[in-house]
Amino acid sequence: MLTSIIDRTAYIDGSWVEPGSRAMKEHYSPIHSDRLVGRSIQLNEADVDLAVQGAKQALPQWTGFGSAQRASYLFKAAQKIEDNLEELAQLLTAEMGKPIGEARGEVNRAVVLFRYYAGEGLRSIGEVIPSTDGISHLYTTRVPLGIVGLITPWNFPVAIPVWKMAPALIYGNTVIWKAAEHSTITAARLMQLLNESGLPQGVVQLVSGSGSVVGQRILEHPDITGISFTGSDAVGKTVAKAASSRHAKYQLEMGGKNASVVLADADLDKAADVIISAAMRSAGQKCTATSRVIVEKSVRERLTSLLVEKAKSIKLSDPRENDCYIGPVVSKKQYEAILEAINNGIAQGARLLTGGKALVAGDYAKGYYIEPTLLDQVDPQSELAQEEVFGPVLVILEASGLDHAIELANNVRYGLAAAIFTKNQAHIHRFVSLVEAGLIKVNGETAGVEPQAPFGGMKQSSSYSREQGRAAIEFYTQVKTVVITP
């Protein structure tokens, strides 16, 4: 059963925006494209301005509460989400097709994030520095940026907004939140829960609508002093240009073309299990998903056989089923783009090992289901090996040894995540030292990082900043240096 339809998807200055004469967009489930999940309000620039005005009015009180009092609100938000975990997970699954087990895990991650950052409210935010005159009191403290704009993606529609929102709030900022269009209904329910938890009026504003109107106004508004964005590299470049042109602070996370390197001494059965999970869960729709396997020549045939066997054993199913491993991709547009990438790769010489097709019969006829797909004989310079597909697609590349594998891993413009499978400590340390990625796993999957650890990429995967963990304070605050002379 789909959660009841939501028509109010914008929350401005303590009130839900009524549709009125505004345009509405219908949102259909990728599980079955005839099933309406909800309708979202398409706001205009003036609506965004009202949201910013409300956030500006709320800022002095919110900042003035102090971090301990702000922490109490974050604890309440965590509890409210936990109390409604199943409902929110079911809505998430209905709207974007994530398997329900993963959806529950994502919502629980939001609970953990709110509680983690509530705890950050009692940590140090500065340091005492010795003064040269020996009598002055010299120290630093941190203050909020002010109003921050959060532009979040559809693939983690609960966890990513919260891992941006929670640190923004605990450090005293107010928030303008623009959710992705494919996850607007989930965002609206999350906003309802935040409101029900008692979050003060104006502290978080949810604005819905198109990126070209609502998103662009967030980028341009002079009162928004920081912008945190997760999404495609093309849009990320637009964010960076707009923010830097008016001297606003920004952070970007823009995806990856993540490699898992498998050396000859690795436990191949374990490596194959982990790699298939990293590549195929959530239908490959994770910025940290493994999309390239780089395997040492002497074990290429054996690892390939294991990967194909495991991929063939995966059954696509309705993501509302508790044992679903892979469900549909998020939209018709994404579905068509993934199939096109596969077909173009084959046309350019890649060999299809398994999958490569859409499921269009029976229960799958109205959904966007694509088989787990493996390809080899892929040119490392081809689009298939260089560009993010964001689907259940894995390419296999051969390396002559560790250094060649590192060279292939680094031979893309992204640098988000990478993994190595080996028992050799010297090889592990060399890989960690030389691979160009912000997140490195050893004998583990590229996807996922714990909430208390910094997250971000290198090269064109990020703006060289980090999210989550203690590192979040660097973006959401600015430093004041204070000298008190008696």
C-alpha positions as CSV (number, residue, x, y, z in Angstrom):
1,M,0.0,0.0,0.0
2,L,1.3,3.4,-0.9
3,T,1.2,6.1,1.8
4,S,-1.6,8.6,1.3
5,I,-1.0,11.3,-1.3
6,I,0.6,14.5,-0.1
7,D,-0.3,17.8,-2.0
8,R,1.4,20.3,0.4
9,T,5.2,20.0,-0.3
10,A,6.4,23.4,0.7
11,Y,6.8,24.7,4.2
12,I,7.5,28.4,4.6
13,D,7.8,30.3,7.8
14,G,5.8,27.9,9.9
15,S,3.0,27.2,7.5
16,W,2.3,24.7,4.7
17,V,1.9,26.4,1.4
18,E,-1.5,25.8,-0.2
19,P,-1.5,25.0,-3.9
20,G,-3.8,27.9,-4.9
21,S,-3.1,28.9,-8.5
22,R,0.4,27.4,-8.5
23,A,1.3,24.6,-10.9
24,M,1.3,21.1,-9.5
25,K,3.5,18.2,-10.5
26,E,2.4,14.6,-10.3
27,H,4.8,12.0,-8.9
28,Y,4.4,8.3,-10.0
29,S,6.1,5.3,-8.5
30,P,8.9,3.6,-10.4
31,I,7.5,0.3,-9.1
32,H,4.4,0.8,-11.2
33,S,4.2,4.0,-13.3
34,D,0.4,4.3,-13.1
35,R,0.5,4.6,-9.3
36,L,0.4,8.2,-8.1
37,V,2.5,8.9,-4.9
38,G,1.8,12.6,-4.6
39,R,1.7,16.0,-6.1
40,S,4.2,18.7,-5.5
41,I,3.8,22.4,-5.5
42,Q,5.9,24.3,-8.0
43,L,7.1,27.4,-6.3
44,N,8.3,30.6,-7.9
45,E,11.2,33.0,-7.0
46,A,9.0,35.1,-4.8
47,D,8.1,32.1,-2.7
48,V,11.8,31.4,-2.2
49,D,12.3,35.0,-1.1
50,L,9.6,34.6,1.5
51,A,11.3,31.4,2.8
52,V,14.6,33.3,3.1
53,Q,12.8,36.1,4.9
54,G,11.4,33.6,7.4
55,A,14.8,32.0,7.9
56,K,16.3,35.4,8.4
57,Q,13.8,36.3,11.1
58,A,14.3,33.0,12.9
59,L,18.1,33.2,12.9
60,P,18.7,35.5,15.9
61,Q,16.6,33.4,18.2
62,W,17.9,30.1,17.0
63,T,21.5,31.2,17.3
64,G,20.8,32.7,20.6
65,F,19.5,29.5,22.1
66,G,23.0,28.2,22.4
67,S,24.2,24.8,21.2
68,A,22.9,22.8,24.3
69,Q,19.4,24.0,23.8
70,R,19.6,23.5,20.0
71,A,20.7,19.9,20.8
72,S,17.5,19.3,22.6
73,Y,15.5,20.0,19.4
74,L,17.8,17.6,17.4
75,F,17.1,14.9,20.0
76,K,13.4,15.4,19.7
77,A,13.6,15.3,15.8
78,A,15.5,12.0,16.1
79,Q,12.9,10.5,18.3
80,K,10.0,11.7,16.1
81,I,11.6,10.1,13.0
82,E,12.4,6.9,14.9
83,D,8.7,6.7,16.0
84,N,7.6,7.0,12.4
85,L,10.5,5.0,10.8
86,E,8.4,2.4,9.0
87,E,5.9,4.8,7.5
88,L,8.7,7.1,6.2
89,A,10.6,4.1,4.8
90,Q,7.6,2.8,3.0
91,L,7.0,6.2,1.4
92,L,10.6,6.4,0.4
93,T,10.4,3.0,-1.3
94,A,7.1,3.9,-3.0
95,E,8.5,7.2,-4.4
96,M,12.0,6.2,-5.6
97,G,12.0,2.4,-5.6
98,K,14.7,1.7,-3.0
99,P,14.3,-1.8,-1.5
100,I,12.4,-1.5,1.8
101,G,15.3,-3.0,3.9
102,E,17.7,-0.4,2.6
103,A,15.0,2.3,3.1
104,R,14.6,1.3,6.7
105,G,18.4,1.5,7.2
106,E,18.4,4.9,5.6
107,V,15.8,6.3,7.8
108,N,17.5,4.9,10.9
109,R,20.7,6.6,9.7
110,A,18.9,9.9,9.9
111,V,18.0,9.1,13.5
112,V,21.6,8.4,14.2
113,L,22.8,11.6,12.5
114,F,20.4,13.8,14.5
115,R,21.6,12.2,17.7
116,Y,25.2,12.4,16.7
117,Y,25.0,16.1,15.9
118,A,23.0,16.8,19.1
119,G,26.1,15.4,20.9
120,E,28.3,17.8,18.9
121,G,26.5,20.7,20.6
122,L,28.6,20.1,23.7
123,R,32.0,19.8,22.1
124,S,34.6,22.5,21.9
125,I,34.3,25.1,19.1
126,G,37.5,27.0,19.6
127,E,41.0,27.0,21.2
128,V,43.0,29.2,23.5
129,I,46.3,30.5,22.0
130,P,49.3,31.8,23.9
131,S,49.7,35.6,23.4
132,T,53.1,37.1,22.8
133,D,52.6,39.9,25.5
134,G,51.9,37.3,28.2
135,I,48.8,39.2,29.5
136,S,46.3,39.2,26.7
137,H,43.7,36.5,26.5
138,L,43.8,35.2,22.9
139,Y,41.3,32.6,21.7
140,T,39.2,31.5,18.8
141,T,35.5,30.7,18.6
142,R,33.1,29.7,15.8
143,V,29.9,31.3,14.7
144,P,27.3,30.2,12.2
145,L,27.3,31.2,8.6
146,G,23.7,32.4,8.8
147,I,21.2,31.1,6.3
148,V,22.3,28.0,4.4
149,G,20.7,26.5,1.3
150,L,20.7,22.7,1.0
151,I,20.1,21.2,-2.4
152,T,19.7,17.4,-2.0
153,P,19.4,14.4,-4.3
154,W,16.8,11.7,-4.8
155,N,18.9,8.6,-4.2
156,F,19.2,9.2,-0.4
157,P,16.1,11.4,0.2
158,V,16.2,11.1,4.0
159,A,19.8,10.5,5.0
160,I,21.5,13.2,2.8
161,P,19.2,16.0,3.8
162,V,19.7,15.1,7.5
163,W,23.5,14.8,7.2
164,K,23.5,18.4,5.9
165,M,20.7,19.8,8.0
166,A,21.8,18.4,11.4
167,P,25.2,20.0,11.5
168,A,23.8,23.2,10.0
169,L,21.3,23.4,12.8
170,I,23.5,22.5,15.7
171,Y,26.0,25.1,14.8
172,G,23.3,27.8,14.8
173,N,22.3,28.2,11.1
174,T,18.8,28.3,9.7
175,V,18.0,26.3,6.6
176,I,16.4,26.6,3.2
177,W,16.0,23.0,1.9
178,K,15.4,22.2,-1.8
179,A,14.8,18.5,-2.2
180,A,15.2,16.7,-5.6
181,E,12.0,16.5,-7.7
182,H,12.1,12.7,-7.6
183,S,11.9,12.7,-3.8
184,T,9.7,15.7,-3.0
185,I,6.9,13.7,-1.4
186,T,9.3,11.9,1.0
187,A,10.9,15.3,1.8
188,A,7.5,16.7,2.6
189,R,6.8,13.9,5.1
190,L,10.2,14.3,6.7
191,M,9.4,18.1,7.0
192,Q,6.1,17.2,8.7
193,L,7.9,15.1,11.2
194,L,10.4,17.9,12.0
195,N,7.6,20.3,12.5
196,E,5.7,17.8,14.7
197,S,8.9,17.4,16.8
198,G,8.6,21.0,17.8
199,L,11.4,22.6,15.7
200,P,10.8,26.4,16.0
201,Q,9.1,28.3,13.3
202,G,11.4,29.4,10.4
203,V,14.4,27.3,11.4
204,V,13.9,24.9,8.5
205,Q,12.1,25.9,5.3
206,L,11.2,23.3,2.6
207,V,10.8,24.7,-0.9
208,S,9.6,22.5,-3.8
209,G,9.8,23.0,-7.5
210,S,12.2,23.0,-10.4
211,G,15.9,23.4,-10.2
212,S,15.9,26.1,-12.9
213,V,13.6,28.3,-10.8
214,V,13.7,27.3,-7.1
215,G,17.2,26.0,-7.1
216,Q,18.6,28.9,-9.1
217,R,17.0,31.4,-6.8
218,I,18.7,29.7,-3.8
219,L,22.0,30.1,-5.6
220,E,21.4,33.7,-6.4
221,H,19.8,35.0,-3.2
222,P,22.1,37.5,-1.4
223,D,21.0,36.5,2.1
224,I,22.0,32.8,1.6
225,T,25.6,32.7,2.8
226,G,26.3,29.0,2.3
227,I,25.2,26.3,-0.2
228,S,25.6,22.6,0.3
229,F,24.9,20.5,-2.9
230,T,24.9,16.8,-3.7
231,G,24.1,15.8,-7.3
232,S,25.6,15.6,-10.8
233,D,28.9,17.2,-11.7
234,A,27.2,19.3,-14.4
235,V,24.9,21.0,-11.9
236,G,27.6,21.2,-9.3
237,K,29.7,23.4,-11.6
238,T,26.7,25.7,-12.0
239,V,26.4,25.8,-8.2
240,A,30.1,26.7,-7.8
241,K,29.9,29.4,-10.4
242,A,26.8,31.0,-9.0
243,A,28.0,30.9,-5.4
244,S,31.5,32.1,-6.1
245,S,30.2,35.0,-8.2
246,R,28.6,36.5,-5.1
247,H,31.2,35.3,-2.6
248,A,28.9,32.7,-1.0
249,K,30.5,29.6,0.7
250,Y,29.7,26.3,-1.0
251,Q,30.4,22.6,-0.8
252,L,29.8,20.1,-3.5
253,E,29.6,16.3,-3.7
254,M,29.2,15.2,-7.3
255,G,29.5,11.5,-7.7
256,G,32.1,9.1,-8.8
257,K,33.3,6.3,-11.1
258,N,34.5,4.1,-8.2
259,A,36.9,1.2,-8.7
260,S,37.4,-1.9,-6.7
261,V,40.9,-3.4,-7.3
262,V,41.3,-7.2,-6.8
263,L,44.8,-8.6,-6.5
264,A,45.8,-12.2,-7.1
265,D,46.1,-13.0,-3.3
266,A,42.6,-11.8,-2.5
267,D,39.8,-14.0,-1.2
268,L,38.0,-14.1,-4.5
269,D,34.7,-15.5,-3.2
270,K,34.5,-12.7,-0.6
271,A,35.6,-10.1,-3.1
272,A,32.9,-11.1,-5.6
273,D,30.2,-11.0,-2.9
274,V,31.2,-7.6,-1.7
275,I,31.6,-6.1,-5.2
276,I,28.2,-7.3,-6.4
277,S,26.6,-5.8,-3.3
278,A,28.5,-2.5,-3.8
279,A,27.6,-2.4,-7.5
280,M,24.0,-3.6,-7.5
281,R,22.2,-2.7,-4.3
282,S,19.9,0.3,-4.7
283,A,20.1,-0.6,-8.4
284,G,23.6,1.0,-8.5
285,Q,22.1,4.4,-7.7
286,K,24.7,5.4,-5.1
287,C,27.5,7.9,-5.7
288,T,29.8,5.5,-3.9
289,A,28.6,2.4,-5.8
290,T,31.4,0.3,-7.5
291,S,31.2,0.7,-11.2
292,R,34.6,-0.6,-12.2
293,V,36.4,-3.8,-11.2
294,I,40.1,-3.8,-11.9
295,V,41.4,-7.3,-11.5
296,E,44.9,-8.7,-11.7
297,K,45.4,-10.8,-14.9
298,S,46.2,-14.1,-13.2
299,V,42.8,-14.2,-11.5
300,R,40.7,-12.3,-14.0
301,E,39.0,-15.4,-15.4
302,R,38.1,-16.8,-12.0
303,L,36.8,-13.5,-10.5
304,T,34.8,-12.8,-13.7
305,S,33.1,-16.2,-13.4
306,L,32.2,-15.6,-9.8
307,L,30.8,-12.1,-10.5
308,V,28.7,-13.4,-13.4
309,E,27.4,-16.3,-11.3
310,K,26.4,-14.0,-8.5
311,A,24.9,-11.4,-10.8
312,K,22.8,-14.0,-12.5
313,S,21.5,-15.3,-9.2
314,I,20.0,-11.9,-8.3
315,K,16.2,-11.7,-8.7
316,L,14.7,-8.4,-9.4
317,S,11.5,-7.9,-7.3
318,D,9.0,-5.4,-5.9
319,P,11.1,-3.3,-3.5
320,R,8.3,-3.4,-0.9
321,E,9.2,-7.1,-0.4
322,N,11.4,-7.6,2.7
323,D,13.9,-9.8,0.8
324,C,14.2,-7.5,-2.3
325,Y,17.8,-7.2,-3.5
326,I,17.3,-5.0,-6.5
327,G,14.2,-3.0,-7.4
328,P,13.5,-0.5,-10.1
329,V,15.6,2.6,-11.0
330,V,14.0,5.9,-10.1
331,S,12.5,7.2,-13.3
332,K,11.8,6.6,-17.0
333,K,14.5,9.1,-17.9
334,Q,17.1,7.3,-15.7
335,Y,15.9,3.9,-17.1
336,E,16.4,5.0,-20.7
337,A,19.8,6.6,-20.0
338,I,21.2,3.4,-18.3
339,L,20.0,1.2,-21.2
340,E,21.5,3.7,-23.7
341,A,24.8,3.6,-21.9
342,I,24.9,-0.2,-22.0
343,N,24.0,-0.3,-25.7
344,N,26.5,2.3,-26.6
345,G,29.2,0.5,-24.7
346,I,28.5,-2.7,-26.6
347,A,28.5,-0.8,-29.9
348,Q,32.0,0.5,-29.0
349,G,33.3,-3.0,-28.4
350,A,32.4,-4.0,-24.8
351,R,31.4,-7.7,-24.3
352,L,28.1,-8.3,-22.5
353,L,28.6,-11.0,-19.9
354,T,25.1,-11.0,-18.3
355,G,22.1,-8.7,-18.1
356,G,21.9,-5.7,-20.2
357,K,18.1,-5.7,-20.7
358,A,15.0,-4.2,-19.2
359,L,12.3,-6.5,-17.7
360,V,9.1,-5.5,-19.4
361,A,6.7,-8.5,-18.9
362,G,4.2,-9.3,-16.2
363,D,4.7,-7.6,-12.9
364,Y,7.6,-5.6,-14.4
365,A,5.7,-4.1,-17.3
366,K,4.8,-0.8,-15.6
367,G,8.1,-0.4,-13.7
368,Y,11.6,0.6,-14.5
369,Y,13.5,-2.6,-13.9
370,I,17.0,-3.3,-15.4
371,E,18.9,-6.6,-15.1
372,P,22.2,-6.6,-13.2
373,T,24.7,-6.0,-16.0
374,L,28.3,-7.0,-16.3
375,L,30.6,-6.2,-19.2
376,D,34.3,-6.8,-20.0
377,Q,36.7,-6.1,-22.9
378,V,35.9,-2.4,-22.1
379,D,38.3,0.3,-23.4
380,P,39.5,2.1,-20.3
381,Q,39.1,5.4,-22.2
382,S,35.5,4.7,-23.4
383,E,32.5,6.5,-22.0
384,L,31.3,3.3,-20.3
385,A,34.6,3.2,-18.3
386,Q,34.8,6.9,-17.7
387,E,31.3,8.3,-17.0
388,E,28.9,7.6,-14.1
389,V,26.1,5.4,-15.3
390,F,24.2,5.4,-12.0
391,G,22.6,2.1,-12.6
392,P,23.2,-1.7,-12.0
393,V,26.1,-1.8,-14.4
394,L,29.6,-3.1,-13.7
395,V,32.6,-3.1,-16.0
396,I,35.6,-5.4,-15.7
397,L,39.1,-4.2,-16.5
398,E,42.3,-6.2,-16.5
399,A,45.6,-5.0,-14.8
400,S,49.1,-6.5,-15.0
401,G,49.8,-5.8,-11.3
402,L,49.2,-3.3,-8.5
403,D,50.8,-0.2,-10.1
404,H,48.9,-0.8,-13.3
405,A,45.7,-1.2,-11.3
406,I,46.3,2.1,-9.5
407,E,46.9,3.8,-12.8
408,L,43.6,2.5,-14.2
409,A,41.8,3.4,-11.0
410,N,43.1,7.0,-11.2
411,N,42.4,7.3,-14.9
412,V,39.0,9.1,-14.5
413,R,38.1,12.6,-13.6
414,Y,36.3,11.5,-10.4
415,G,37.9,10.6,-7.1
416,L,35.2,9.7,-4.6
417,A,35.6,6.1,-3.4
418,A,37.9,3.1,-4.1
419,A,38.5,-0.3,-2.6
420,I,41.3,-2.9,-2.7
421,F,41.0,-6.7,-2.0
422,T,44.3,-8.2,-0.9
423,K,46.1,-9.8,2.1
424,N,49.4,-8.0,1.4
425,Q,50.0,-5.2,3.9
426,A,52.6,-3.5,1.6
427,H,50.1,-3.5,-1.3
428,I,47.4,-2.0,1.0
429,H,49.6,0.9,2.1
430,R,50.8,1.6,-1.4
431,F,47.2,1.7,-2.7
432,V,46.1,3.9,0.2
433,S,49.0,6.3,-0.5
434,L,48.6,6.5,-4.3
435,V,44.9,6.1,-5.2
436,E,43.1,9.3,-5.8
437,A,39.9,8.9,-3.7
438,G,38.5,10.5,-0.6
439,L,37.1,7.3,0.7
440,I,39.2,4.1,0.7
441,K,38.0,0.6,1.7
442,V,40.3,-2.4,2.3
443,N,38.5,-5.7,1.7
444,G,35.2,-3.9,1.9
445,E,32.7,-2.3,-0.5
446,T,33.1,1.2,-1.8
447,A,29.6,2.2,-0.9
448,G,28.9,3.7,2.5
449,V,30.7,5.4,5.3
450,E,29.8,5.8,9.0
451,P,28.1,9.0,10.1
452,Q,30.9,10.0,12.5
453,A,33.5,9.9,9.7
454,P,34.3,12.7,7.2
455,F,32.9,12.0,3.7
456,G,33.9,13.6,0.4
457,G,36.0,13.1,-2.7
458,M,38.9,14.3,-4.7
459,K,39.2,15.7,-8.2
460,Q,35.8,16.4,-9.8
461,S,33.9,14.4,-7.2
462,S,33.9,17.3,-4.7
463,S,34.9,20.9,-3.9
464,Y,37.6,19.6,-1.6
465,S,35.4,19.9,1.5
466,R,34.1,17.2,3.7
467,E,30.7,16.3,5.1
468,Q,29.6,14.4,8.2
469,G,31.5,13.7,11.3
470,R,33.4,16.5,13.1
471,A,34.5,17.8,9.7
472,A,31.1,19.4,9.1
473,I,32.0,22.2,11.5
474,E,34.5,23.5,8.9
475,F,31.7,24.3,6.4
476,Y,28.8,25.4,8.6
477,T,30.8,27.8,10.8
478,Q,33.3,30.6,10.5
479,V,36.1,31.4,12.8
480,K,36.4,34.5,15.0
481,T,39.7,35.3,16.7
482,V,39.4,37.3,19.9
483,V,42.0,39.2,21.8
484,I,41.2,40.6,25.3
485,T,43.8,42.9,26.7
486,P,43.4,44.0,30.3
